[in-house]
Amino acid sequence: MAIQSKTYAVGIGASVRRLDNLTGSWIDVSVSNTFPEACNVTLLDVETVPTNADIVFVVGVVRLSCTGAGKELGIYVSYNAGVTWTKPGGNYTSLTLTPSVSIWQEVSVVDVNNIFICGSNGIVLKSTDGGATFNVTTQIPGSEDLTSIHFITPTIGVVGSISDNVYKTTNAGLTWTHLNAALPISGTPSNSITGIHISSNQQTIVALGIFYIYVSVNGGTTFTQKWVWGRSGIHLTWTDDLNLWATGAEDNRLRSIDGGLTWSIITNLNPGSPAIFAEHFYLVNQGFFASSVNVYQTFDGSFTGVLSEISPSNITYAIWTNYQEVCFALEATDCDPDSPVQTLYVTNDLSAYIGQVIKICPEDIPALPGGVGTGLPIFPDPSDLGNQEFTLTNCCDPLDVITIQNNFGSYQGNVVSIPALGNKCWYVEKELQTGGSYVGFINLAGGTLYIDCTNCNNDFPCVNFPVLDQCRCFVISESPDCGEAFTLLNVSTLFPDCEECLGIATECYTLTDCANPSNFFVTNDPTIPDYEDLIVTLQGCPDICYIVTLGGVCPGVNLLPSPILGSFATCVECNPAPLPTPVQLRSRMVKPGYNTPGCSTQYTERISCNFAEQVFDEMAINRYGVTICCDHDMAKWEIKKDLLDLKSILDPNFIIPGPLTCTCYSIQAVVNTITFRYIDCEGCATTITVAENTTEYVCSQSAIEPVCAPANSQFLIVNSETSCTTNNDCGIKCFCYLIEPAKAGILFSYYDCDTNEYLEKGTISPTYICAIENTVIITSGIGTITNIGDCSSPECSPLS
């Protein structure tokens, strides 16, 4: 799952700062960069379109222009993440706005089209064209200054005033209703409402005032006091209808996890400390807050903060983070309309491959268990302040791990299902794991407790992942809707388009050595179809003739190891004609009794002399620039000399062999079928061809080297350091293994004894497997692996 976010902080001097994807350095994208005349404007609020972090709105104090006559109206819009800014039109520009007196206090963005702004003299502005224009709605009765606003739909919203009054509209500001029987909610008109929130069902309204916090649970008919500030209340923020935060003077910070009905102290008054004017959370417990010029990032609900920036603005008045977790849709329609599954939603980060094509095979989709049952209710601990840390592992997906801050000590080792985390089953443990998501403090309403994953999955079955009948091709696109998303086990088979993806399975060609049929490889090189049923040679292997036939399996892109040198109709035509037998006029010895090892004296002299002549010619060419009229082929005679020397070494009449050191090697061909050469324990030069995705074992006294392998070949050669005399000494050994999950389900991998295939599996209960020695690995989760003997043991005998 890809994370895309932008954070904006605003303040004095039309200052706007931006942080991308929660890390790195903040960027200056101030309004004054586009409009120097706005340098005196103090910006008080910022917000983005929920679905587009690049469309951002900032509002603030009306000021005189810095560069001449006129005034800045304090509303600015950017459609490119602050790179440039625009001044919206609309009839608000005709209002009588007094510099340093008229203020646009807050902005509330409903969607890409509908935006609302509140300000002085009871004015609420509305845009229905994405901020291009703002127009005045019906003025609030009494024209009192408005200090807070929150809209939940394009028509429904509330505003709070400087005089402790709350107004609501259900028709986008055409009319306004004065709530609380048209009375100040606290009875104290000086309790200016600095923050307001209305729930999605319109029943709960939380009003943060300078002196108090008041809450209505009946849609604003009445309000009840929930908190009395020691100092001024300044800012209200939230992530949902239950989780809210309030800030005040001298570092005073509060939190509510029940929709404002109760509040707990995060930090009490710290006399002399700066006020917290700005705070915003993009996830429960994760967000930013500002203390004077310092901007902090928090991961624990603002109990603590990590310094993110020292703002060049004197005060940061508002912060906003647009945070989106993006899934990816895989569509088969364009590539494979006959696929039984047309759309997959996955959590793998495929952002770098948008528009490309991915091949998904049945083994790439995880298979997870499911079931039916009941659980006991979970009761929240009233004293729980959210300062614990426990890890929850999804029973259905061991890769899905989250960290929460609730005190789950009573449930450790059990399984829970909590609506706030979706209808899933989670195994609870205190040990923290790396690589999971940090969720923070969660609402436990409706949660149930189970003894284990099996019982929980009876109530909440695992997601039924799609089933593919064969490998299929899908086009990758970004999707804000994750649907029933899951994590692919493999995302490595990618192609630029459908044609290449689909062609991989049908346009493969096998090149087989005319002289050695066991030496072959498979390719889908775009140049090879023209040579079907012909004989070819390659520039890298000019002495080998290959028969080109259609067929074979070549996943991915397998290019030729080197370009085609020539083509022929038959192997006889391709193979070079044998050299004529030299005429032997008379045998001649250098001196009486002169003999040579391995080959005849005449052959040894001819090869040695020709090789010496080639060396001399090579020196003359390189040192003196001499042109040699006769045939000059240094490589040819060097090879013949090497073969002669090798033959002489192995002549039993001329050498007493010393003790040989032979060890077992495993040769695995990962990509392509590959031929290898080595010297066996009898001293013979030997070759062996290893098929793709298989492993062979040999006993060798030399290093193992590939012979003319395709360019994209991949292989793994391991010297076991085990002594041997023949290849039979190096066979694989299989044992019976017991796999036991310690807690939730686990994933494990191994090499199967019957097929030598690499397998990946998952289990939530003890499982027996027959596997090649030392290949069993737990890839995710916690568990044990026990070797209980050979595969003929009773537990494994049904498997063998």
Secondary structure, DSSP 8 states (H G I E B T S, - for coil): -EEEEEEEEEEGGG-EEEEETT-S--EE--HHHH-GGGTT--EEEEEEETTEEEEEEEEEB-EE-SSSSSEE-SEEEESSTTSS-B--BSGGGGS---TTT-BEEEEEE-SSS-EEEEEGGG-EEEESSTTSB-EE----GGG--EEEEEESSSS-EEEEETTS-EEEESSTTSS-EEHHHHS-SSS-TT--EEEEEE-TTS--EEEEESSEEEEESSTTS--EEEEE-SS-EEEEEESSSS-EEEEESTT-EEEESSTTSS-EEEE---TT-----EEEEEETTEEEEEETTEEEEESSTTSS-EEEEE-SSS-EEEEEEEEEEEEEEEE-TTT-TT-S--EEEE-S--GGGTT-EEEE-GGGS----------EE----TT--S---EEEEETT-TT-EEEE-S--GGGTTSEEE-GGG-S--EEEESS--TT-EEEES---TT-EEESSHHHHHHHS--------SS-EEEEEEEES--SS-B--S----EESSHHHHHHTTT--EEEEESS-TT-EEEE--TTGGGGTTSEEEETTEEEEEEEEEE-----S----SS-EEEEESSHHHHS--------------SSTT---SSS-HHHHHHHHHHHHHHHHHHHHHHHH-----S---HHHHHHHHHHHHHHHHT-TTT--------EEEEEEEEES-EEEEEE-TTS-EEEEEE-TTEEEEEEESS--EEES--TT-EEEEEEEEEE-SSGGGG---EEEEEEEESSS-EEEEEEBTTT--EEEEEESS-EEEEEETT--EEEES-EEEEEEE-TTSTTTTTT-
